[in-house]
Amino acid sequence: MSVTVFTSAAEWAARYGAAGRGSILAIGNFDGIHLGHQAILRGVVARARETGDVATVLTFEPPPLKILRPEKAPPRLSTNEQRLTWFAAGGLEAAVVLPFTRELAQVGPEAFVEEILLRGLNLRAVLVGENFCFGHRQAGNVRMLRELGMRLGFEVTIVPPVEFRGEIVSSTVIRREIAAGNVSHAARLLGRPFVLTGPVVAGTGTGRKFTFPTLNLAAEQEVLPCEGVYITQTKIGDVSYDSVTNIGKRPTFGGTELSVETHLLGVSGEVPAERLKIRFWKRLRGEQKFRGADELRAQIARDIAHAGRFFARLRRFRALRRAGSLPANKS
């Protein structure tokens, strides 16, 4: 399934306007597309199926704070490409990715609704979170949106926040957990493992020479797990490999530059790769300085063995669930 991407409301209207279809709309930054975001998007897709309208998401690139107050802008969990992939996976038909500019920031709340949402996107219904704000200086809120909906003739649904173990799921919380290395907990809040993507870059050759060969990633995301060793899966093209990933500076060899290095389990020889997609399952340990290459090599061998046992258990669990031996909602 794919999502049709537009960079303006006018482009959306040119595609769907002649057919008389309206939009069922979600609006937001959707950084990470976590469980809370997914609840909103599911509501959009379900409503669009009922009405025959276009399940649409409206978002911005870059996020508004990157332009308005860059010093306050949080680091991004996801790239725009990732967001589009997840929109498609969630069943959205269209994504309007507005280039965010200072000119757009000057548009007041009512003008934003009338000119972009109604005139451009033929808005029939909008679903947002309870803290949603919009328009110049974020002057519009859900109360104003409801009032505008009643006056201008579109439905407004406020989707309550999603909680996990008593805590509201948010991009802020997920950033905190990832930065602390709690990638397993972050995965629960995201509904899937956290992912780093990017091109393969040349390393120092230290791993291949002294310990285990690795592929080095130049991460496109702005949030990285803290320094340490992680159980991961690395996708190269259409093939996924079990892997162990180190984020750190290689203190055993006097390194000073932060790197993301992945060793593919059970692979002998080189694997040609231009890009990597690394899914983070679990943190094994912090980065350590060892007395030499032999001691480091022995520890990496233990890390690899630990990862192998982890994936063996994971595959057994999945096999049992497919066979119906486990409740479908267990994880």
C-alpha positions in Angstrom: 0.0 0.0 0.0 1.3 3.5 -0.8 0.3 7.0 0.2 0.0 9.8 -2.4 2.1 12.8 -1.2 1.3 16.4 -1.9 3.1 19.6 -0.9 0.1 21.9 -1.0 -3.6 21.9 -0.4 -4.0 23.0 -4.0 -2.3 19.8 -5.3 -4.7 17.7 -3.1 -7.7 19.6 -4.5 -6.5 19.1 -8.1 -6.4 15.3 -7.5 -9.6 14.8 -5.5 -11.7 17.9 -6.0 -13.3 17.0 -9.3 -14.6 13.8 -7.8 -16.3 15.7 -5.0 -14.5 13.8 -2.3 -13.7 15.5 0.9 -11.0 14.9 3.5 -11.1 13.1 6.8 -8.1 14.7 8.3 -5.4 14.3 11.0 -3.1 17.2 11.7 0.2 17.2 13.5 4.0 16.7 13.5 3.7 12.9 14.1 7.3 12.5 15.0 7.9 8.8 15.5 4.2 7.9 14.9 3.8 6.3 18.4 0.8 4.6 19.9 -1.0 7.9 20.5 -0.5 9.1 16.9 -1.6 5.7 15.6 -4.9 6.0 17.5 -5.7 9.2 15.7 -4.7 7.8 12.3 -6.8 4.7 12.8 -9.8 6.9 13.5 -9.2 8.8 10.3 -9.0 5.7 8.2 -12.1 4.2 9.8 -14.1 7.3 9.3 -13.0 7.7 5.7 -14.1 4.1 5.0 -17.6 5.0 6.3 -17.9 8.1 4.2 -15.9 7.3 1.1 -13.8 10.5 1.7 -10.0 10.7 1.5 -8.1 9.5 4.6 -5.6 12.4 4.8 -2.8 13.5 7.1 -1.6 17.1 7.1 1.9 17.6 8.5 4.9 20.0 8.1 8.5 19.8 6.9 10.5 20.9 8.7 8.6 20.9 12.0 7.5 24.4 12.9 9.9 24.9 15.8 12.9 24.2 13.6 12.0 27.5 11.8 10.5 29.6 14.6 12.6 28.6 17.6 15.4 26.3 16.5 17.1 26.4 19.9 13.9 25.0 21.4 13.2 22.4 18.7 13.5 18.8 20.0 15.7 16.4 18.1 13.7 14.3 15.6 12.9 10.7 16.2 12.1 10.0 12.6 12.8 11.3 9.1 10.1 12.5 6.7 10.6 9.4 4.6 9.9 7.2 7.7 6.7 9.2 8.4 5.5 8.7 4.9 6.2 4.9 5.1 4.3 4.6 8.3 1.4 6.7 7.0 1.1 4.3 4.1 1.3 1.3 6.5 -1.5 2.8 8.5 -3.8 2.9 5.5 -3.8 6.7 4.8 -4.6 7.5 1.2 -3.0 11.0 1.1 -0.4 13.0 3.0 -0.1 16.7 2.6 3.4 17.7 3.7 3.4 21.5 3.8 6.8 23.2 3.6 6.8 25.2 6.8 7.9 28.8 6.4 7.7 32.0 8.4 5.0 33.1 6.0 2.9 30.1 6.8 3.5 30.8 10.5 1.8 34.2 10.1 -1.5 32.6 9.0 -4.1 33.0 11.8 -6.2 30.1 13.1 -9.4 31.0 11.3 -7.6 31.7 8.0 -5.7 28.4 8.4 -9.0 26.5 8.7 -10.9 28.4 6.0 -8.2 28.7 3.4 -6.2 25.5 3.8 -8.6 23.0 5.4 -11.9 23.9 3.9 -11.1 25.6 0.6 -8.0 23.4 -0.1 -8.8 20.1 1.4 -12.6 20.1 1.4 -12.6 19.2 5.0 -15.4 17.0 6.2 -14.0 15.9 9.6 -10.8 16.4 11.6 -9.3 14.2 14.3 -6.7 15.7 16.7 -5.2 15.2 20.1 -6.5 17.2 23.1 -3.4 19.5 23.2 -3.7 20.4 19.5 -2.8 24.0 18.7 -2.8 25.8 15.3 -2.4 29.1 13.5 -0.3 32.2 14.2 1.4 32.0 17.6 -0.5 28.7 18.2 -3.5 30.8 19.1 -6.0 28.2 18.0 -6.9 25.3 20.3 -9.4 22.4 20.3 -12.1 24.7 21.7 -11.7 27.1 18.9 -11.6 24.2 16.4 -14.9 22.9 17.7 -16.5 26.4 17.4 -15.2 26.7 13.8 -16.5 23.2 13.0 -20.0 24.1 14.2 -20.0 27.4 12.3 -18.4 26.2 9.1 -19.9 22.7 8.9 -17.2 20.1 9.6 -16.9 17.5 12.4 -14.3 17.7 15.1 -13.2 14.6 17.1 -10.8 15.0 20.0 -8.9 11.7 20.5 -7.9 11.1 24.1 -4.2 10.4 24.9 -3.0 6.8 25.0 -1.5 5.7 28.3 1.0 2.9 29.0 1.4 1.8 32.6 0.0 5.1 33.8 2.1 7.4 31.6 0.8 9.3 28.6 2.6 8.2 25.5 4.3 11.1 23.8 7.3 11.9 21.5 8.9 13.7 24.5 8.8 10.5 26.7 10.1 8.4 23.8 13.0 10.7 23.2 13.9 10.5 26.8 13.8 6.7 26.9 15.9 6.3 23.8 18.5 8.8 24.9 18.7 6.8 28.1 19.2 3.5 26.2 15.8 2.1 27.2 15.1 1.0 23.7 12.9 -1.9 24.8 10.5 0.5 26.6 10.6 2.9 23.8 9.5 0.1 21.4 6.5 -0.5 23.6 5.5 3.1 23.3 6.2 3.2 19.6 4.4 -0.1 18.9 7.6 -1.3 17.1 11.4 -1.1 17.6 13.1 2.2 17.3 14.9 2.5 13.9 18.0 4.3 12.7 18.5 4.6 9.0 21.2 6.1 6.8 24.1 5.4 4.4 27.0 3.2 5.1 30.2 5.1 5.7 33.9 4.1 5.9 35.1 3.2 9.4 38.6 3.0 10.8 39.0 -0.7 10.0 39.7 -1.4 13.7 36.9 -4.0 14.0 37.9 -6.0 11.0 41.5 -6.0 12.0 41.3 -6.7 15.8 37.8 -8.0 16.7 34.8 -8.5 14.5 33.9 -6.8 11.1 31.2 -4.1 11.2 29.2 -1.8 9.0 29.2 1.8 10.0 26.0 3.9 9.8 25.7 7.7 9.4 22.3 8.0 11.1 19.7 10.3 9.6 17.7 10.6 12.8 18.6 13.3 15.4 18.0 11.0 18.4 20.5 8.3 19.1 20.4 5.7 21.9 23.1 6.4 24.5 26.5 4.8 24.2 26.5 1.1 24.6 25.9 -2.3 22.9 22.5 -3.3 21.6 20.7 -6.3 20.2 19.5 -5.2 16.8 18.3 -6.3 13.4 19.9 -4.8 10.4 18.1 -4.6 7.0 20.1 -4.3 3.9 17.9 -4.0 0.8 15.2 -6.6 1.3 17.3 -8.9 3.6 17.2 -8.6 7.4 20.1 -9.9 9.5 20.3 -10.5 13.3 23.0 -8.1 14.6 24.8 -6.5 17.5 25.2 -2.7 17.3 27.7 -0.6 19.2 27.1 3.1 19.7 30.2 4.8 21.1 33.7 6.1 20.6 35.8 2.8 20.8 37.7 3.8 24.0 39.8 0.6 23.9 41.5 2.0 20.8 41.5 5.6 21.9 38.6 6.7 19.7 37.1 10.2 20.1 34.4 10.3 17.4 30.9 8.8 18.1 30.1 6.0 15.7 27.3 3.5 15.0 28.8 0.1 14.2 26.8 -3.0 13.4 28.1 -6.6 13.3 25.9 -9.1 11.3 25.5 -12.4 13.1 26.4 -15.6 11.3 27.7 -13.8 8.3 31.2 -14.6 6.9 32.7 -12.3 4.4 31.7 -8.9 3.3 28.0 -7.9 2.6 27.8 -5.1 0.0 25.7 -2.3 1.5 25.0 1.3 0.7 22.2 1.9 3.2 21.2 0.3 6.5 18.0 0.2 8.5 18.8 -0.8 12.1 16.0 -1.9 14.5 16.9 -1.7 18.2 15.5 -4.5 20.4 17.4 -4.4 23.7 20.4 -2.8 25.4 23.0 -5.3 26.5 25.5 -3.1 28.3 27.3 0.2 28.4 30.4 0.9 26.4 33.5 -0.1 28.2 37.2 0.4 27.9 39.1 -2.9 27.8 42.7 -3.6 28.4 43.3 -4.7 24.9 41.8 -6.2 21.7 41.8 -9.8 23.1 39.6 -8.8 26.1 37.3 -6.8 23.9 37.0 -9.6 21.4 36.0 -12.0 24.1 33.3 -9.6 25.4 31.9 -9.1 21.9 31.7 -12.9 21.5 29.6 -13.0 24.7 27.4 -10.2 23.3 26.9 -12.1 20.1 26.0 -15.3 22.0 23.5 -13.3 24.1 21.9 -11.8 21.0 21.7 -15.3 19.4 19.8 -16.6 22.4 17.5 -13.6 22.4 16.5 -14.1 18.7 16.1 -17.9 19.3 13.6 -17.1 22.1 11.8 -14.5 20.0 11.4 -16.9 17.1 10.0 -19.6 19.4 7.6 -17.2 20.8 6.4 -16.1 17.4 6.0 -19.7 16.3 3.9 -20.5 19.3 1.7 -17.5 18.7 1.2 -18.4 15.1 0.3 -21.9 16.2 -2.3 -20.5 18.5 -0.6 -21.7 21.7 -0.3 -18.1 23.1 -2.9 -15.4 23.4 -2.6 -13.0 20.4 -2.3 -9.9 22.7 0.7 -11.1 24.6 4.1 -9.6 23.9 
